[in-house]
Amino acid sequence: MLPIVLLDRTDALAPALDRPRPDRLVAGNPLRQTWVLHEAGPVTAGVWACEPGRWRIVFPATRQEYFHVLSGQVRLHGPQGATDIGPGQGGVIPPGFEGEFEVVTPVRKQFVLVDTAA
């Protein structure tokens, strides 16, 4: 079986648009764009872009995310402090993570979500 290669088809697909829930906003009201490029069982992968802003996040114990920043900068605020992640760097949001996600400069990232409850 050949591996699946995800191509960045964001120029051909309309993104899903949303903003953080008002009760989770810390700063700004950023527009978020999500292009889902692959869904199979517990795995979802795609591209995500967002304007600067900051909001609270709570990951279920059954969900985790790996992401790779293509451009811009994000900052994850967790119990042990803040971590900056910029172009060419990746990060993992572990299961059960509670903290804040901050987009410092407009960001574009690739993401892989794994939800073991699916």
GICORPE-V876512 format. One record per helix or strand of 3 or more residues. SS is the DSSP state (~ for helix, > for strand). FROM is the first residue (numbers start at 1). TO is the last residue. If there is no record, write none. Layout:
BEGIN
ss = <SS/SS>
from = <FROM/FROM>
to = <TO/TO>
END
This chain:
BEGIN
ss = <>/~/>/>/>/>/>/>/>/>>
from = <16/22/25/31/43/53/63/81/90/98>
to = <19/24/27/40/50/58/78/86/93/115>
END
